[in-house]
Amino acid sequence: MIKHRYLKKVATLELNADKCIGCGVCLDVCPHEVFEINSGKTWISDRDRCMECGACAQNCPVEALTVKVGVGCAAAIIQGKLKGTAPCCGGSEGDKSSCCGG
Amino acid sequence: MEKGPVARECSCSCNGDPQNSENRCCKPMPPAHAGENRTPWVIGAIETSTGKIPQVSTEYTPRDRFGAWKARWGIGRMDYKVPPGLYGVGNPDANSLVLVSANYKMSFDRLRSELKGLDLWILVLDTRGVNVWCAAGKGTFGTEELVHRISQVRLPEIVTHRALIVPQLGAPGVSAHKVLKLSGFRVLYGPVRAADVPAFIGRGLKATAAMREVRFDMRDRLVLAPFELVSTVKPALLLLAVLFLVNLIAGKEGFALSLVSHTLADFIPYLGAVLTGTVLTPLLLPYIPGPAFAWKGWLMGLLWAGVYVWFIASQASWTHGLFYLLILPPIASYLAMNFTGCSTYTSLSGVAKEMKFAVPAQLISAVGGIILWVGGLLLGF
């Protein structure tokens, strides 16, 4: 299977190793295998694959992870710029933006 | 985070408190009785201490397939919903597992059709008809709605265990440790794909690395193309009208059949650019060099423009050729850039970075093309 690769060195994911208790929940929720665990501590093994979905930070019980969460969607960014809001794929019922497709 | 689903669905303050469930506005939605044939996938009812729970079929019918097809083309997509609440598959009891899902009908159909021969509960959250991952990103598939829904359907009275299987892609919206604190239910993250649910259960609720990873195969990319294509119909019709007017004004033939054929012939390069940006580039995504989507689209657009210019070279001037080389690639580039939102691996930081360069470049190229074209019309070069 082909591994998709996106822009390097842009992801805002950070892990505070001092806080990490090595519970491994971030490994469970990460959709792109960004983390690995080694002798009771998690480390970021492949930051460039991070898509900033925020699942890890949301589920970290000790708040050791930080990431600037957002949608990687050009249409959403354009909409946000035009409306002066944060990039978001609509959010209301009338959402017709393409970024939240099936 | 705003109060969202909870606040909007129910204006009173009882938020699913079982004591107040007689209160009119907080009565659980009656999915089984939602209409004569609006829920044909409900095939029976399961008796519980809290009343009857609708039992759903595990069959994926032609009607479901047609509904999914329509949604892919953007027809009625925003109203492709299932009433939120608790459902049963097979004959679940107090010990049966509870799966959590979104109320986008395509998500729900996919899940239930993978559960043949199993006895379990499905707790459908109100995500306003949006799939799990997108709803989790927005927070509608989230801790608050999950906790609210648990108490609203009186789940603690229906099952004796205290565990929920939440799809992994719901994790951006759900805080497992907060759900535990607020509801007493432990969240177990299930596989990414519904098809892996039976295997996940079979392995004792353990996911393999493959079950945890989001893929974006050619088929995944292809099913998203129709919706992207539909979004270009309006500007395409506008362009057709413009081309028609230009031919009408500039043409010598007056209003004749050749006018229509000229307009259509003029439309071909744009149609090609649109298809390049919305279908071809997504399809060949990992094989086109360079990581940025706008770049991939531009490259493919340039390729198409080159083919087209070469094809018409004998009967067109160099300005014509240059015009197409300037105007077509940014169209494909822009559309390919918008495909970032459909992809499963682009980050906000990454898209923002590529747009910083791509959007001005697209504008300069397109405006340059238009200036050349107008200049050609006025000065006749």
Contacts between the chains, C-beta under 8 A, distances in Angstrom:
chain1	res1	chain2	res2	distance
A	1	B	215	6.8
A	1	B	217	7.4
A	2	B	286	4.5
A	4	B	216	5.8
A	4	B	285	7.2
A	4	B	286	5.7
A	4	B	343	7.4
A	4	B	344	7.9
A	4	B	345	4.8
A	5	B	291	5.7
A	6	B	291	5.3
A	6	B	345	5.7
A	6	B	346	5.4
A	6	B	347	6.7
A	6	B	350	5.0
A	7	B	291	5.2
A	7	B	292	6.5
A	7	B	347	7.9
A	7	B	349	8.0
A	7	B	350	4.1
A	7	B	353	5.9
A	7	B	354	6.4
A	8	B	291	7.3
A	10	B	347	6.5
A	10	B	349	4.3
A	10	B	350	4.7
A	10	B	353	5.4
A	11	B	347	5.4
A	11	B	349	6.0
A	11	B	350	7.4
A	12	B	347	8.0
A	12	B	349	5.6
A	25	B	176	6.5
A	27	B	212	8.0
A	28	B	168	7.1
A	28	B	171	7.9
A	28	B	189	4.9
A	28	B	207	7.3
A	28	B	212	6.9
A	29	B	168	6.0
A	29	B	171	3.7
A	29	B	189	5.7
A	30	B	212	7.5
A	31	B	168	7.0
A	31	B	169	6.9
A	31	B	192	6.6
A	31	B	212	7.3
A	31	B	213	6.6
A	31	B	214	3.9
A	31	B	344	7.2
A	32	B	213	6.9
A	32	B	214	6.6
A	32	B	345	6.5
A	33	B	209	7.0
A	33	B	212	7.4
A	33	B	213	6.2
A	49	B	345	7.1
A	50	B	347	6.3
A	51	B	344	7.4
A	51	B	345	5.3
A	51	B	346	6.1
A	51	B	347	4.7
A	52	B	347	4.1
A	52	B	348	5.3
A	52	B	349	6.3
A	53	B	136	7.9
A	53	B	137	6.8
A	53	B	171	7.9
A	53	B	172	4.6
A	54	B	137	7.9
A	54	B	172	4.8
A	55	B	136	7.7
A	55	B	168	7.8
A	55	B	171	3.6
A	55	B	172	4.4
A	58	B	171	6.5
A	58	B	172	6.0
A	58	B	173	7.2
A	58	B	174	7.0
A	58	B	175	5.3
A	59	B	171	5.8
A	59	B	174	7.4
A	59	B	175	5.9
A	59	B	176	5.2
A	59	B	177	7.2
A	61	B	176	8.0
A	61	B	177	4.3
A	68	B	348	6.8
A	68	B	349	6.6
A	69	B	137	8.0
A	69	B	172	7.2
A	69	B	348	7.6
A	70	B	347	7.6
A	70	B	348	3.1
A	70	B	349	7.8
A	71	B	137	5.9
A	71	B	341	6.7
A	71	B	348	6.1
A	72	B	340	5.5
A	72	B	341	7.3
A	72	B	343	7.2
A	72	B	345	7.8
A	72	B	346	3.2
A	72	B	347	4.7
A	72	B	348	5.3
A	72	B	350	6.1
A	72	B	351	4.7
A	73	B	338	7.8
A	73	B	340	5.6
A	73	B	341	3.0
A	73	B	346	7.5
A	73	B	348	8.0
A	73	B	351	6.5
A	74	B	293	7.5
A	74	B	294	7.8
A	74	B	337	4.5
A	74	B	338	5.1
A	74	B	340	4.9
A	74	B	341	6.4
A	74	B	351	5.5
A	74	B	355	5.9
A	75	B	338	4.9
A	75	B	341	5.3
A	76	B	341	6.1
A	77	B	348	7.6
A	77	B	351	6.1
A	77	B	352	6.1
A	77	B	355	6.2
A	87	B	348	6.4
A	87	B	352	8.0
A	88	B	138	7.3
A	89	B	134	6.8
A	89	B	137	7.9
A	89	B	138	7.7
A	89	B	341	6.6
A	91	B	138	5.8
A	93	B	78	6.1
A	93	B	128	6.2
A	93	B	129	7.9
A	94	B	78	7.1
A	95	B	78	6.8
A	96	B	74	7.9
A	96	B	78	7.7
A	96	B	231	8.0
A	97	B	341	7.4
A	98	B	227	6.1
A	98	B	228	5.9
A	98	B	231	5.4
A	98	B	338	6.1
A	98	B	341	5.8
A	98	B	342	6.8
A	99	B	134	8.0
A	99	B	338	7.8
A	99	B	340	7.9
A	99	B	341	2.7
A	99	B	342	7.0
A	100	B	130	6.2
A	100	B	131	7.5
A	100	B	134	4.1
A	100	B	341	7.4
A	101	B	224	5.2
A	101	B	227	5.1
A	101	B	228	7.9
A	101	B	341	7.5
A	101	B	342	5.3
A	102	B	68	7.7
A	102	B	71	6.2
A	102	B	72	6.2
A	102	B	77	7.9
A	102	B	104	7.8
A	102	B	106	5.6
A	102	B	131	6.3
A	102	B	223	7.1
A	102	B	224	7.2
A	102	B	227	7.6
